[in-house]
Amino acid sequence: MKIDDLRADRGDRDDLDDFIPRTPAKRGGNNLVMQVAAGVFLGGLALWLVQLGATALYAKLMLGTITFGG
C-alpha cells in the first residue's frame, strides 16, 4: 500500500491567508550577560572588603591594640 499524498486536507479555506507574522521578540541575552558580570564583580568586591576587614582585625589582635572593657 503506497500513499503518495501525505498532506492534511485543509477543507474550504486556507488558514495561511489570515496569518500575520509577529515581529521577533527582542532577546535579553546581552542584559543577562551584564547582570552576571556585575554580580561577579560586586561579589568579588564584597569578598575583598570582608577579607580586608578580617585582616585588619587580626592584625590588631596580634598587636594587642584592642582593649576589651575599660
PDB file of N, CA, C and O in Angstrom:
ATOM      1  N   MET A   1       0.849  -1.174   0.000  1.00  0.00           N
ATOM      2  CA  MET A   1       0.000   0.000   0.000  1.00  0.00           C
ATOM      3  C   MET A   1       0.893   1.234   0.000  1.00  0.00           C
ATOM      4  O   MET A   1       1.687   1.435   0.919  1.00  0.00           O
ATOM      5  N   LYS A   2       0.759   2.053  -1.026  1.00  0.00           N
ATOM      6  CA  LYS A   2       1.597   3.235  -1.180  1.00  0.00           C
ATOM      7  C   LYS A   2       0.723   4.482  -1.102  1.00  0.00           C
ATOM      8  O   LYS A   2      -0.285   4.589  -1.799  1.00  0.00           O
ATOM      9  N   ILE A   3       1.127   5.440  -0.230  1.00  0.00           N
ATOM     10  CA  ILE A   3       0.383   6.689  -0.086  1.00  0.00           C
ATOM     11  C   ILE A   3       1.260   7.797  -0.640  1.00  0.00           C
ATOM     12  O   ILE A   3       2.316   8.100  -0.084  1.00  0.00           O
ATOM     13  N   ASP A   4       0.819   8.405  -1.742  1.00  0.00           N
ATOM     14  CA  ASP A   4       1.613   9.457  -2.368  1.00  0.00           C
ATOM     15  C   ASP A   4       1.369  10.830  -1.755  1.00  0.00           C
ATOM     16  O   ASP A   4       2.287  11.647  -1.701  1.00  0.00           O
ATOM     17  N   ASP A   5       0.157  11.098  -1.294  1.00  0.00           N
ATOM     18  CA  ASP A   5      -0.198  12.425  -0.783  1.00  0.00           C
ATOM     19  C   ASP A   5      -0.386  12.334   0.728  1.00  0.00           C
ATOM     20  O   ASP A   5      -1.398  11.817   1.200  1.00  0.00           O
ATOM     21  N   LEU A   6       0.590  12.836   1.484  1.00  0.00           N
ATOM     22  CA  LEU A   6       0.528  12.762   2.943  1.00  0.00           C
ATOM     23  C   LEU A   6       0.098  14.089   3.571  1.00  0.00           C
ATOM     24  O   LEU A   6       0.065  14.214   4.795  1.00  0.00           O
ATOM     25  N   ARG A   7      -0.229  15.073   2.741  1.00  0.00           N
ATOM     26  CA  ARG A   7      -0.619  16.370   3.293  1.00  0.00           C
ATOM     27  C   ARG A   7      -2.043  16.305   3.850  1.00  0.00           C
ATOM     28  O   ARG A   7      -2.901  15.595   3.328  1.00  0.00           O
ATOM     29  N   ALA A   8      -2.268  17.065   4.923  1.00  0.00           N
ATOM     30  CA  ALA A   8      -3.594  17.100   5.533  1.00  0.00           C
ATOM     31  C   ALA A   8      -4.530  17.941   4.678  1.00  0.00           C
ATOM     32  O   ALA A   8      -4.110  18.902   4.034  1.00  0.00           O
ATOM     33  N   ASP A   9      -5.785  17.573   4.681  1.00  0.00           N
ATOM     34  CA  ASP A   9      -6.801  18.322   3.935  1.00  0.00           C
ATOM     35  C   ASP A   9      -7.207  19.539   4.751  1.00  0.00           C
ATOM     36  O   ASP A   9      -7.622  19.403   5.902  1.00  0.00           O
ATOM     37  N   ARG A  10      -7.091  20.722   4.169  1.00  0.00           N
ATOM     38  CA  ARG A  10      -7.410  21.952   4.886  1.00  0.00           C
ATOM     39  C   ARG A  10      -8.882  22.323   4.762  1.00  0.00           C
ATOM     40  O   ARG A  10      -9.334  23.246   5.440  1.00  0.00           O
ATOM     41  N   GLY A  11      -9.591  21.679   3.973  1.00  0.00           N
ATOM     42  CA  GLY A  11     -11.012  21.994   3.833  1.00  0.00           C
ATOM     43  C   GLY A  11     -11.234  23.118   2.856  1.00  0.00           C
ATOM     44  O   GLY A  11     -10.529  23.227   1.852  1.00  0.00           O
ATOM     45  N   ASP A  12     -12.230  23.974   3.148  1.00  0.00           N
ATOM     46  CA  ASP A  12     -12.630  25.016   2.211  1.00  0.00           C
ATOM     47  C   ASP A  12     -11.732  26.240   2.230  1.00  0.00           C
ATOM     48  O   ASP A  12     -11.565  26.895   1.201  1.00  0.00           O
ATOM     49  N   ARG A  13     -11.151  26.561   3.379  1.00  0.00           N
ATOM     50  CA  ARG A  13     -10.393  27.804   3.449  1.00  0.00           C
ATOM     51  C   ARG A  13      -8.924  27.538   3.740  1.00  0.00           C
ATOM     52  O   ARG A  13      -8.556  26.513   4.313  1.00  0.00           O
ATOM     53  N   ASP A  14      -8.124  28.462   3.342  1.00  0.00           N
ATOM     54  CA  ASP A  14      -6.692  28.363   3.574  1.00  0.00           C
ATOM     55  C   ASP A  14      -6.354  29.207   4.803  1.00  0.00           C
ATOM     56  O   ASP A  14      -6.503  30.429   4.779  1.00  0.00           O
ATOM     57  N   ASP A  15      -5.900  28.561   5.870  1.00  0.00           N
ATOM     58  CA  ASP A  15      -5.618  29.288   7.118  1.00  0.00           C
ATOM     59  C   ASP A  15      -4.387  30.184   6.997  1.00  0.00           C
ATOM     60  O   ASP A  15      -4.224  31.123   7.776  1.00  0.00           O
ATOM     61  N   LEU A  16      -3.542  29.904   6.047  1.00  0.00           N
ATOM     62  CA  LEU A  16      -2.341  30.719   5.907  1.00  0.00           C
ATOM     63  C   LEU A  16      -2.642  32.100   5.344  1.00  0.00           C
ATOM     64  O   LEU A  16      -1.804  32.997   5.443  1.00  0.00           O
ATOM     65  N   ASP A  17      -3.821  32.292   4.754  1.00  0.00           N
ATOM     66  CA  ASP A  17      -4.167  33.614   4.239  1.00  0.00           C
ATOM     67  C   ASP A  17      -4.351  34.623   5.363  1.00  0.00           C
ATOM     68  O   ASP A  17      -4.093  35.811   5.171  1.00  0.00           O
ATOM     69  N   ASP A  18      -4.789  34.173   6.526  1.00  0.00           N
ATOM     70  CA  ASP A  18      -5.040  35.060   7.663  1.00  0.00           C
ATOM     71  C   ASP A  18      -3.819  35.185   8.584  1.00  0.00           C
ATOM     72  O   ASP A  18      -3.882  35.867   9.607  1.00  0.00           O
ATOM     73  N   PHE A  19      -2.737  34.543   8.229  1.00  0.00           N
ATOM     74  CA  PHE A  19      -1.559  34.526   9.093  1.00  0.00           C
ATOM     75  C   PHE A  19      -0.837  35.867   9.027  1.00  0.00           C
ATOM     76  O   PHE A  19      -0.465  36.330   7.949  1.00  0.00           O
ATOM     77  N   ILE A  20      -0.645  36.485  10.194  1.00  0.00           N
ATOM     78  CA  ILE A  20       0.109  37.737  10.298  1.00  0.00           C
ATOM     79  C   ILE A  20       1.360  37.427  11.117  1.00  0.00           C
ATOM     80  O   ILE A  20       1.251  37.095  12.298  1.00  0.00           O
ATOM     81  N   PRO A  21       2.524  37.527  10.525  1.00  0.00           N
ATOM     82  CA  PRO A  21       3.740  37.174  11.280  1.00  0.00           C
ATOM     83  C   PRO A  21       4.005  38.189  12.385  1.00  0.00           C
ATOM     84  O   PRO A  21       3.820  39.393  12.210  1.00  0.00           O
ATOM     85  N   ARG A  22       4.439  37.673  13.517  1.00  0.00           N
ATOM     86  CA  ARG A  22       4.783  38.546  14.639  1.00  0.00           C
ATOM     87  C   ARG A  22       6.178  39.110  14.425  1.00  0.00           C
ATOM     88  O   ARG A  22       7.021  38.503  13.763  1.00  0.00           O
ATOM     89  N   THR A  23       6.399  40.271  14.995  1.00  0.00           N
ATOM     90  CA  THR A  23       7.755  40.815  14.968  1.00  0.00           C
ATOM     91  C   THR A  23       8.579  40.014  15.970  1.00  0.00           C
ATOM     92  O   THR A  23       8.085  39.689  17.049  1.00  0.00           O
ATOM     93  N   PRO A  24       9.802  39.698  15.641  1.00  0.00           N
ATOM     94  CA  PRO A  24      10.599  38.891  16.561  1.00  0.00           C
ATOM     95  C   PRO A  24      10.837  39.632  17.873  1.00  0.00           C
ATOM     96  O   PRO A  24      11.127  40.828  17.890  1.00  0.00           O
ATOM     97  N   ALA A  25      10.707  38.893  18.965  1.00  0.00           N
ATOM     98  CA  ALA A  25      10.887  39.488  20.286  1.00  0.00           C
ATOM     99  C   ALA A  25      12.360  39.817  20.505  1.00  0.00           C
ATOM    100  O   ALA A  25      13.250  39.079  20.084  1.00  0.00           O
ATOM    101  N   LYS A  26      12.590  40.931  21.165  1.00  0.00           N
ATOM    102  CA  LYS A  26      13.970  41.326  21.455  1.00  0.00           C
ATOM    103  C   LYS A  26      14.501  40.410  22.556  1.00  0.00           C
ATOM    104  O   LYS A  26      13.900  40.274  23.621  1.00  0.00           O
ATOM    105  N   ARG A  27      15.603  39.808  22.279  1.00  0.00           N
ATOM    106  CA  ARG A  27      16.178  38.884  23.248  1.00  0.00           C
ATOM    107  C   ARG A  27      16.982  39.657  24.287  1.00  0.00           C
ATOM    108  O   ARG A  27      17.663  40.633  23.971  1.00  0.00           O
ATOM    109  N   GLY A  28      16.887  39.199  25.531  1.00  0.00           N
ATOM    110  CA  GLY A  28      17.593  39.869  26.614  1.00  0.00           C
ATOM    111  C   GLY A  28      18.919  39.233  26.950  1.00  0.00           C
ATOM    112  O   GLY A  28      19.353  39.304  28.100  1.00  0.00           O
ATOM    113  N   GLY A  29      19.576  38.616  25.994  1.00  0.00           N
ATOM    114  CA  GLY A  29      20.834  37.938  26.255  1.00  0.00           C
ATOM    115  C   GLY A  29      21.926  38.869  26.708  1.00  0.00           C
ATOM    116  O   GLY A  29      22.685  38.536  27.618  1.00  0.00           O
ATOM    117  N   ASN A  30      22.022  40.028  26.095  1.00  0.00           N
ATOM    118  CA  ASN A  30      23.062  40.986  26.465  1.00  0.00           C
ATOM    119  C   ASN A  30      22.812  41.508  27.877  1.00  0.00           C
ATOM    120  O   ASN A  30      23.755  41.701  28.644  1.00  0.00           O
ATOM    121  N   ASN A  31      21.555  41.734  28.219  1.00  0.00           N
ATOM    122  CA  ASN A  31      21.226  42.210  29.554  1.00  0.00           C
ATOM    123  C   ASN A  31      21.607  41.165  30.603  1.00  0.00           C
ATOM    124  O   ASN A  31      22.115  41.510  31.670  1.00  0.00           O
ATOM    125  N   LEU A  32      21.365  39.902  30.303  1.00  0.00           N
ATOM    126  CA  LEU A  32      21.721  38.835  31.237  1.00  0.00           C
ATOM    127  C   LEU A  32      23.234  38.760  31.420  1.00  0.00           C
ATOM    128  O   LEU A  32      23.717  38.547  32.533  1.00  0.00           O
ATOM    129  N   VAL A  33      23.966  38.930  30.356  1.00  0.00           N
ATOM    130  CA  VAL A  33      25.437  38.912  30.441  1.00  0.00           C
ATOM    131  C   VAL A  33      25.921  40.043  31.336  1.00  0.00           C
ATOM    132  O   VAL A  33      26.820  39.849  32.155  1.00  0.00           O
ATOM    133  N   MET A  34      25.333  41.219  31.185  1.00  0.00           N
ATOM    134  CA  MET A  34      25.734  42.361  32.010  1.00  0.00           C
ATOM    135  C   MET A  34      25.375  42.125  33.481  1.00  0.00           C
ATOM    136  O   MET A  34      26.138  42.499  34.372  1.00  0.00           O
ATOM    137  N   GLN A  35      24.225  41.509  33.736  1.00  0.00           N
ATOM    138  CA  GLN A  35      23.836  41.229  35.119  1.00  0.00           C
ATOM    139  C   GLN A  35      24.779  40.228  35.769  1.00  0.00           C
ATOM    140  O   GLN A  35      25.158  40.391  36.929  1.00  0.00           O
ATOM    141  N   VAL A  36      25.157  39.196  35.028  1.00  0.00           N
ATOM    142  CA  VAL A  36      26.094  38.207  35.577  1.00  0.00           C
ATOM    143  C   VAL A  36      27.455  38.843  35.823  1.00  0.00           C
ATOM    144  O   VAL A  36      28.082  38.591  36.852  1.00  0.00           O
ATOM    145  N   ALA A  37      27.918  39.668  34.880  1.00  0.00           N
ATOM    146  CA  ALA A  37      29.216  40.324  35.047  1.00  0.00           C
ATOM    147  C   ALA A  37      29.199  41.272  36.252  1.00  0.00           C
ATOM    148  O   ALA A  37      30.160  41.321  37.020  1.00  0.00           O
ATOM    149  N   ALA A  38      28.115  42.016  36.412  1.00  0.00           N
ATOM    150  CA  ALA A  38      28.020  42.927  37.559  1.00  0.00           C
ATOM    151  C   ALA A  38      27.958  42.141  38.868  1.00  0.00           C
ATOM    152  O   ALA A  38      28.542  42.558  39.868  1.00  0.00           O
ATOM    153  N   GLY A  39      27.260  41.017  38.868  1.00  0.00           N
ATOM    154  CA  GLY A  39      27.187  40.190  40.075  1.00  0.00           C
ATOM    155  C   GLY A  39      28.533  39.612  40.464  1.00  0.00           C
ATOM    156  O   GLY A  39      28.889  39.583  41.643  1.00  0.00           O
ATOM    157  N   VAL A  40      29.278  39.154  39.472  1.00  0.00           N
ATOM    158  CA  VAL A  40      30.609  38.611  39.750  1.00  0.00           C
ATOM    159  C   VAL A  40      31.525  39.708  40.270  1.00  0.00           C
ATOM    160  O   VAL A  40      32.284  39.491  41.214  1.00  0.00           O
ATOM    161  N   PHE A  41      31.457  40.885  39.658  1.00  0.00           N
ATOM    162  CA  PHE A  41      32.309  41.994  40.097  1.00  0.00           C
ATOM    163  C   PHE A  41      31.964  42.437  41.518  1.00  0.00           C
ATOM    164  O   PHE A  41      32.852  42.595  42.356  1.00  0.00           O
ATOM    165  N   LEU A  42      30.673  42.637  41.787  1.00  0.00           N
ATOM    166  CA  LEU A  42      30.273  43.097  43.120  1.00  0.00           C
ATOM    167  C   LEU A  42      30.515  42.033  44.183  1.00  0.00           C
ATOM    168  O   LEU A  42      30.860  42.356  45.320  1.00  0.00           O
ATOM    169  N   GLY A  43      30.338  40.773  43.821  1.00  0.00           N
ATOM    170  CA  GLY A  43      30.636  39.697  44.766  1.00  0.00           C
ATOM    171  C   GLY A  43      32.116  39.645  45.103  1.00  0.00           C
ATOM    172  O   GLY A  43      32.487  39.454  46.262  1.00  0.00           O
ATOM    173  N   GLY A  44      32.961  39.813  44.097  1.00  0.00           N
ATOM    174  CA  GLY A  44      34.400  39.839  44.348  1.00  0.00           C
ATOM    175  C   GLY A  44      34.813  41.032  45.191  1.00  0.00           C
ATOM    176  O   GLY A  44      35.678  40.926  46.060  1.00  0.00           O
ATOM    177  N   LEU A  45      34.181  42.174  44.924  1.00  0.00           N
ATOM    178  CA  LEU A  45      34.478  43.367  45.719  1.00  0.00           C
ATOM    179  C   LEU A  45      34.062  43.172  47.178  1.00  0.00           C
ATOM    180  O   LEU A  45      34.791  43.558  48.092  1.00  0.00           O
ATOM    181  N   ALA A  46      32.895  42.574  47.391  1.00  0.00           N
ATOM    182  CA  ALA A  46      32.429  42.328  48.761  1.00  0.00           C
ATOM    183  C   ALA A  46      33.362  41.351  49.481  1.00  0.00           C
ATOM    184  O   ALA A  46      33.693  41.560  50.648  1.00  0.00           O
ATOM    185  N   LEU A  47      33.782  40.300  48.802  1.00  0.00           N
ATOM    186  CA  LEU A  47      34.706  39.352  49.433  1.00  0.00           C
ATOM    187  C   LEU A  47      36.041  40.011  49.760  1.00  0.00           C
ATOM    188  O   LEU A  47      36.637  39.733  50.801  1.00  0.00           O
ATOM    189  N   TRP A  48      36.507  40.880  48.873  1.00  0.00           N
ATOM    190  CA  TRP A  48      37.766  41.569  49.128  1.00  0.00           C
ATOM    191  C   TRP A  48      37.643  42.479  50.349  1.00  0.00           C
ATOM    192  O   TRP A  48      38.557  42.538  51.171  1.00  0.00           O
ATOM    193  N   LEU A  49      36.521  43.188  50.473  1.00  0.00           N
ATOM    194  CA  LEU A  49      36.330  44.075  51.631  1.00  0.00           C
ATOM    195  C   LEU A  49      36.231  43.280  52.931  1.00  0.00           C
ATOM    196  O   LEU A  49      36.760  43.715  53.955  1.00  0.00           O
ATOM    197  N   VAL A  50      35.572  42.139  52.911  1.00  0.00           N
ATOM    198  CA  VAL A  50      35.486  41.299  54.108  1.00  0.00           C
ATOM    199  C   VAL A  50      36.873  40.787  54.488  1.00  0.00           C
ATOM    200  O   VAL A  50      37.233  40.773  55.665  1.00  0.00           O
ATOM    201  N   GLN A  51      37.648  40.369  53.490  1.00  0.00           N
ATOM    202  CA  GLN A  51      38.994  39.892  53.767  1.00  0.00           C
ATOM    203  C   GLN A  51      39.866  41.013  54.335  1.00  0.00           C
ATOM    204  O   GLN A  51      40.670  40.783  55.238  1.00  0.00           O
ATOM    205  N   LEU A  52      39.702  42.225  53.803  1.00  0.00           N
ATOM    206  CA  LEU A  52      40.469  43.358  54.293  1.00  0.00           C
ATOM    207  C   LEU A  52      40.122  43.657  55.758  1.00  0.00           C
ATOM    208  O   LEU A  52      41.005  43.896  56.581  1.00  0.00           O
ATOM    209  N   GLY A  53      38.830  43.639  56.062  1.00  0.00           N
ATOM    210  CA  GLY A  53      38.411  43.883  57.448  1.00  0.00           C
ATOM    211  C   GLY A  53      38.889  42.792  58.393  1.00  0.00           C
ATOM    212  O   GLY A  53      39.325  43.081  59.507  1.00  0.00           O
ATOM    213  N   ALA A  54      38.811  41.533  57.954  1.00  0.00           N
ATOM    214  CA  ALA A  54      39.272  40.436  58.805  1.00  0.00           C
ATOM    215  C   ALA A  54      40.783  40.510  59.025  1.00  0.00           C
ATOM    216  O   ALA A  54      41.265  40.229  60.122  1.00  0.00           O
ATOM    217  N   THR A  55      41.516  40.883  58.004  1.00  0.00           N
ATOM    218  CA  THR A  55      42.972  41.009  58.148  1.00  0.00           C
ATOM    219  C   THR A  55      43.330  42.146  59.094  1.00  0.00           C
ATOM    220  O   THR A  55      44.237  42.012  59.916  1.00  0.00           O
ATOM    221  N   ALA A  56      42.626  43.257  58.981  1.00  0.00           N
ATOM    222  CA  ALA A  56      42.882  44.380  59.881  1.00  0.00           C
ATOM    223  C   ALA A  56      42.550  44.009  61.325  1.00  0.00           C
ATOM    224  O   ALA A  56      43.295  44.359  62.240  1.00  0.00           O
ATOM    225  N   LEU A  57      41.442  43.307  61.537  1.00  0.00           N
ATOM    226  CA  LEU A  57      41.067  42.886  62.892  1.00  0.00           C
ATOM    227  C   LEU A  57      42.093  41.904  63.455  1.00  0.00           C
ATOM    228  O   LEU A  57      42.469  41.987  64.624  1.00  0.00           O
ATOM    229  N   TYR A  58      42.539  40.981  62.618  1.00  0.00           N
ATOM    230  CA  TYR A  58      43.539  40.007  63.057  1.00  0.00           C
ATOM    231  C   TYR A  58      44.855  40.697  63.410  1.00  0.00           C
ATOM    232  O   TYR A  58      45.514  40.327  64.382  1.00  0.00           O
ATOM    233  N   ALA A  59      45.235  41.698  62.619  1.00  0.00           N
ATOM    234  CA  ALA A  59      46.472  42.423  62.906  1.00  0.00           C
ATOM    235  C   ALA A  59      46.365  43.176  64.225  1.00  0.00           C
ATOM    236  O   ALA A  59      47.320  43.213  65.001  1.00  0.00           O
ATOM    237  N   LYS A  60      45.201  43.777  64.481  1.00  0.00           N
ATOM    238  CA  LYS A  60      45.028  44.484  65.750  1.00  0.00           C
ATOM    239  C   LYS A  60      45.053  43.511  66.930  1.00  0.00           C
ATOM    240  O   LYS A  60      45.602  43.829  67.985  1.00  0.00           O
ATOM    241  N   LEU A  61      44.465  42.335  66.755  1.00  0.00           N
ATOM    242  CA  LEU A  61      44.506  41.353  67.829  1.00  0.00           C
ATOM    243  C   LEU A  61      45.929  40.868  68.084  1.00  0.00           C
ATOM    244  O   LEU A  61      46.330  40.676  69.232  1.00  0.00           O
ATOM    245  N   MET A  62      46.688  40.671  67.007  1.00  0.00           N
ATOM    246  CA  MET A  62      48.067  40.175  67.187  1.00  0.00           C
ATOM    247  C   MET A  62      48.950  41.238  67.840  1.00  0.00           C
ATOM    248  O   MET A  62      49.859  40.911  68.603  1.00  0.00           O
ATOM    249  N   LEU A  63      48.680  42.514  67.539  1.00  0.00           N
ATOM    250  CA  LEU A  63      49.481  43.570  68.140  1.00  0.00           C
ATOM    251  C   LEU A  63      49.006  43.931  69.551  1.00  0.00           C
ATOM    252  O   LEU A  63      49.699  44.626  70.293  1.00  0.00           O
ATOM    253  N   GLY A  64      47.830  43.453  69.899  1.00  0.00           N
ATOM    254  CA  GLY A  64      47.314  43.718  71.243  1.00  0.00           C
ATOM    255  C   GLY A  64      46.818  45.134  71.417  1.00  0.00           C
ATOM    256  O   GLY A  64      46.786  45.636  72.541  1.00  0.00           O
ATOM    257  N   THR A  65      46.430  45.793  70.341  1.00  0.00           N
ATOM    258  CA  THR A  65      45.985  47.174  70.470  1.00  0.00           C
ATOM    259  C   THR A  65      44.478  47.270  70.681  1.00  0.00           C
ATOM    260  O   THR A  65      43.934  48.371  70.766  1.00  0.00           O
ATOM    261  N   ILE A  66      43.800  46.125  70.766  1.00  0.00           N
ATOM    262  CA  ILE A  66      42.352  46.153  71.039  1.00  0.00           C
ATOM    263  C   ILE A  66      42.182  45.895  72.535  1.00  0.00           C
ATOM    264  O   ILE A  66      42.691  44.912  73.074  1.00  0.00           O
ATOM    265  N   THR A  67      41.471  46.781  73.176  1.00  0.00           N
ATOM    266  CA  THR A  67      41.225  46.612  74.610  1.00  0.00           C
ATOM    267  C   THR A  67      39.748  46.259  74.795  1.00  0.00           C
ATOM    268  O   THR A  67      38.864  46.933  74.266  1.00  0.00           O
ATOM    269  N   PHE A  68      39.508  45.220  75.534  1.00  0.00           N
ATOM    270  CA  PHE A  68      38.150  44.794  75.853  1.00  0.00           C
ATOM    271  C   PHE A  68      37.795  45.327  77.225  1.00  0.00           C
ATOM    272  O   PHE A  68      38.441  44.996  78.219  1.00  0.00           O
ATOM    273  N   GLY A  69      36.779  46.141  77.274  1.00  0.00           N
ATOM    274  CA  GLY A  69      36.369  46.723  78.552  1.00  0.00           C
ATOM    275  C   GLY A  69      37.149  48.006  78.858  1.00  0.00           C
ATOM    276  O   GLY A  69      37.748  48.599  77.961  1.00  0.00           O
ATOM    277  N   GLY A  70      37.142  48.428  80.110  1.00  0.00           N
ATOM    278  CA  GLY A  70      37.744  49.702  80.473  1.00  0.00           C
ATOM    279  C   GLY A  70      39.116  49.517  80.918  1.00  0.00           C
ATOM    280  O   GLY A  70      39.788  50.487  81.267  1.00  0.00           O
TER     281      GLY A  70
END
